[in-house]
Amino acid sequence: MIAYSIIMFVTAGLFLILGIAIYKGNTKLIHDYHQTHVKESERQEYGRAFAKGMFAICATLIVSGIIALFGEERVTVTASLIVLFVGFIVSFAILAKVQKKYNGGFF
């Protein structure tokens, strides 16, 4: 499970870096069709809200990686995967809410 944890931590680091860049206003990192209907006056607010979803993904990956460090027993692996999938569901719900609010939908 060490390899799994390392992969989770590295991936979390990438999401953290992207989230920070988006939070600071670099919304060019978000694909164009996801911000087609976002008003220019709301672009900074949109970036900050979108970054919260990225930070939620980052936290999910970190927590799942930490749980995996406790061993390779079935319970530990199951707990790690449950945290990962539930965290992804919550994170994508945050991103969907942001897209619905600022862009009127995903596309």
DOMIBA-76760 format. One record per residue (C-alpha): residue number from 1; x, y, z; residue in three letters. Coordinates in steps of 0.001 Angstrom, whole numbers, plus 500000, padded with zeros to 6 digits. Layout:
   num       px       py       pz   residuo
   NUM        X        Y        Z       Ala
...
% end
This chain:
   num       px       py       pz   residuo
     1   500000   500000   500000       Met
     2   503040   502252   500099       Ile
     3   502952   502583   496313       Ala
     4   499237   503449   496434       Tyr
     5   499885   506098   499100       Ser
     6   502734   507630   497116       Ile
     7   500544   507803   494008       Ile
     8   497761   509441   496043       Met
     9   500134   512000   497581       Phe
    10   501746   512935   494250       Val
    11   498358   513249   492564       Thr
    12   497081   515323   495491       Ala
    13   500080   517608   495081       Gly
    14   499235   518148   491417       Leu
    15   495600   518942   492239       Phe
    16   496781   521311   494978       Leu
    17   499058   523194   492575       Ile
    18   496304   523445   489956       Leu
    19   493752   524459   492591       Gly
    20   495984   527237   493904       Ile
    21   496612   528546   490390       Ala
    22   492886   528541   489604       Ile
    23   492067   530127   492964       Tyr
    24   494480   532962   492193       Lys
    25   492589   533693   488978       Gly
    26   494221   531557   486299       Asn
    27   490913   530264   484938       Thr
    28   492604   529499   481611       Lys
    29   493476   526145   483214       Leu
    30   489777   525253   483054       Ile
    31   488690   524130   479603       His
    32   486988   526819   477519       Asp
    33   483676   525043   477086       Tyr
    34   483283   524832   480871       His
    35   483304   528614   481083       Gln
    36   481448   529579   477917       Thr
    37   478638   531355   479774       His
    38   480639   532669   482735       Val
    39   480471   536459   482810       Lys
    40   483774   538279   482787       Glu
    41   482794   540082   485995       Ser
    42   482291   536719   487733       Glu
    43   485427   535020   486438       Arg
    44   487456   535545   489656       Gln
    45   484568   534327   491812       Glu
    46   484098   531342   489487       Tyr
    47   487782   530441   489776       Gly
    48   487674   530543   493554       Arg
    49   484550   528398   493708       Ala
    50   485965   525908   491185       Phe
    51   489219   525717   493172       Ala
    52   487278   524589   496243       Lys
    53   486256   521488   494313       Gly
    54   489902   520928   493370       Met
    55   490921   521282   497023       Phe
    56   488238   518745   497988       Ala
    57   489746   516276   495492       Ile
    58   493182   516967   496971       Cys
    59   491946   516321   500515       Ala
    60   490236   513122   499389       Thr
    61   493437   511784   497866       Leu
    62   495490   512670   500944       Ile
    63   493061   511062   503397       Val
    64   492769   507929   501270       Ser
    65   496567   507704   501051       Gly
    66   496975   508142   504801       Ile
    67   494420   505424   505554       Ile
    68   496251   503084   503159       Ala
    69   499443   503511   505203       Leu
    70   497838   501628   508111       Phe
    71   498251   498271   506412       Gly
    72   497100   495895   503749       Glu
    73   494262   494238   505651       Glu
    74   490935   494000   503892       Arg
    75   489311   496509   506277       Val
    76   492016   499107   505692       Thr
    77   491897   498751   501927       Val
    78   488108   498934   501954       Thr
    79   488132   502038   504160       Ala
    80   490675   503712   501900       Ser
    81   488602   503009   498791       Leu
    82   485358   504100   500448       Ile
    83   486954   507411   501425       Val
    84   488283   507777   497879       Leu
    85   484951   507144   496148       Phe
    86   482815   509132   498596       Val
    87   485312   511990   498422       Gly
    88   485183   511966   494631       Phe
    89   481388   512022   494678       Ile
    90   481374   515003   497046       Val
    91   484114   516779   495060       Ser
    92   482329   516296   491749       Phe
    93   479083   517489   493341       Ala
    94   480897   520692   494354       Ile
    95   482231   521123   490815       Leu
    96   478787   520415   489332       Ala
    97   477206   523003   491611       Lys
    98   479797   525601   490586       Val
    99   479279   524808   486897       Gln
   100   475514   525036   487255       Lys
   101   475710   528361   489109       Lys
   102   478237   530181   486939       Tyr
   103   477992   528469   483550       Asn
   104   474384   527317   483561       Gly
   105   475467   523689   483156       Gly
   106   478492   521626   482203       Phe
   107   478675   522768   478590       Phe
% end
